[in-house]
Amino acid sequence: MLAVHDEPSRVVDDLLGYDRTVFLPTRSVSLRQLEEGMRKVVEPDSAARLGRIVYEEDETLSSVVGSFPTKVDSGRAVALGAPPTPSVEDMIREYCEDFPDAIADGVRLVPRKPDEAFDPAAGRVVAVITGAGSGIGRAVAVRLAGGGWG
């Protein structure tokens, strides 16, 4: 979001014109892809602590997730300098690093390679929360508003 925000207004005006809608880069993933990504991020000897993964449909959750768009054109955001969407593994790792209390006791992550190190203190950290008026989005917004996350 900062990359888009920091562009000179002339560049933004030339690219966006009247329609200021910009879709940030996003990734659509299946539950199987999330499971596979998690297995790559978690140390193999601690993966059993995650528990058994069961695929049972929750009709309410399925109706919510089924309403999400599966394809979004983020070309305008990329043209304004927004970074590409991280890999599934990076998204899982960053979640685990940001919310360690949400991870089962004894679960350890595979160490990052030196060239993958992420240091939030080295730059600004921004969270864009959609749906912050209710449900999960609101819970995330409240948690972030409490501080101590970056």
Rosetta blueprint (number, residue, H / E / L):
1 M L
2 L H
3 A H
4 V H
5 H H
6 D H
7 E L
8 P L
9 S H
10 R H
11 V H
12 V H
13 D H
14 D H
15 L H
16 L H
17 G L
18 Y L
19 D L
20 R L
21 T L
22 V L
23 F L
24 L L
25 P L
26 T L
27 R L
28 S L
29 V L
30 S L
31 L H
32 R H
33 Q H
34 L H
35 E H
36 E H
37 G H
38 M H
39 R H
40 K H
41 V H
42 V E
43 E L
44 P H
45 D H
46 S H
47 A H
48 A H
49 R H
50 L H
51 G L
52 R L
53 I L
54 V L
55 Y L
56 E L
57 E L
58 D L
59 E H
60 T H
61 L H
62 S H
63 S H
64 V H
65 V H
66 G H
67 S L
68 F L
69 P L
70 T L
71 K L
72 V L
73 D L
74 S L
75 G H
76 R H
77 A H
78 V H
79 A H
80 L L
81 G L
82 A L
83 P L
84 P L
85 T L
86 P L
87 S L
88 V H
89 E H
90 D H
91 M H
92 I H
93 R H
94 E H
95 Y H
96 C H
97 E H
98 D H
99 F L
100 P H
101 D H
102 A H
103 I L
104 A L
105 D L
106 G L
107 V L
108 R L
109 L E
110 V L
111 P L
112 R L
113 K L
114 P H
115 D H
116 E H
117 A L
118 F L
119 D L
120 P H
121 A H
122 A H
123 G L
124 R L
125 V L
126 V L
127 A L
128 V L
129 I L
130 T L
131 G L
132 A L
133 G L
134 S L
135 G H
136 I H
137 G H
138 R H
139 A H
140 V H
141 A H
142 V H
143 R H
144 L H
145 A H
146 G L
147 G L
148 G L
149 W L
150 G L
